[in-house]
């Protein structure tokens, strides 16, 4: 499904989460999914501001996944993002 210019944001959010759920479950996939979640959280903080609730949700999703993945770089970035949200 291709998104048209001006597509509703809820549609884009649903398509992104559907894509992430269809990925096979493996160590490599979890690492990539974590990197995608951390990148999404960073992008949201740039465009919506650090205090936006969707930024916190994105960082929490990345933090939940980081418990299953040994990826210190994304974990550090996620923790700093949550700190920035609450600061």
C-alpha positions, -999 to +999 in steps of 0.1 A: +000+000+000+015+033-010+006+064+010-006+094-009+006+129-002-016+143+025-026+109+038-039+109+074-012+105+101-032+077+117-029+058+085+009+062+083+012+052+120-009+021+114+011+011+083+044+015+101+034-006+131+019-033+107+053-034+089+072-038+122+049-066+133+054-086+101+092-088+105+103-123+115+114-128+152+152-132+154+181-115+172+190-096+141+154-085+135+149-074+171+181-052+168+169-037+136+134-031+150+150-015+181+171+008+158+139+017+139+120+025+171+149+046+184+151+065+151+114+070+151+115+085+186+143+108+177+125+120+145+093+126+165+112+147+191+126+168+163+093+174+146+069+175+175+092+186+204+106+167+233+075+171+255+050+156+230+033+124+244+040+105+212+077+110+218+074+094+252+054+065+238+080+059+211+109+059+236+090+036+259+084+011+230+122+012+223+130+007+259+107-023+262+124-039+232+159-031+245+153-055+274+153-083+248+183-070+228+219-064+239+224-031+220+239-006+243+241+023+218+203+023+212+196+017+249+217+048+258+200+069+232+165+057+244+173+064+280+186+099+271+154+105+251+132+096+281+154+118+303+149+147+278+112+141+278+109+143+316+135+171+321 
